[in-house]
């Protein structure tokens, strides 16, 4: 089994909406991705958010915590070959327009805080989001 470290963020705009991104045209998640060699988690989170949404103007608020889960297959099942540790940071932004640059994540959207857990595909993503919702 491969173990990977990833980083991402909960990005909140001025209307108190949360950024969610589409993976492969199939699944919805918070923006996140692998930490590159020599890269800090916060730097990786900023890079991944920019690639997956076009949002580069990020104001760091705090670290929200971390959780672990398996990578998700395109059919929604767990890929037991890769276990991911995901570190999540809270950011605010004044940017509104979304322009994903990563072809593997073709779209992104702003969602009301109360709707985010309903949109996230992976159960562990939903569980983590619900555990930190009062910190937004």
Protein Blocks (a to p, Z undefined) as FASTA:
>chain_A
ZZddddddddddfkopacdddehhlaccdddddddehiafklmmmmmmmmmnopabdcdf
bdcbdcddddddfkopacfkbccdddddddddfbfbdcdfbfklmbccdddfklmmmmpm
blklmmmmmmmmmmZZ
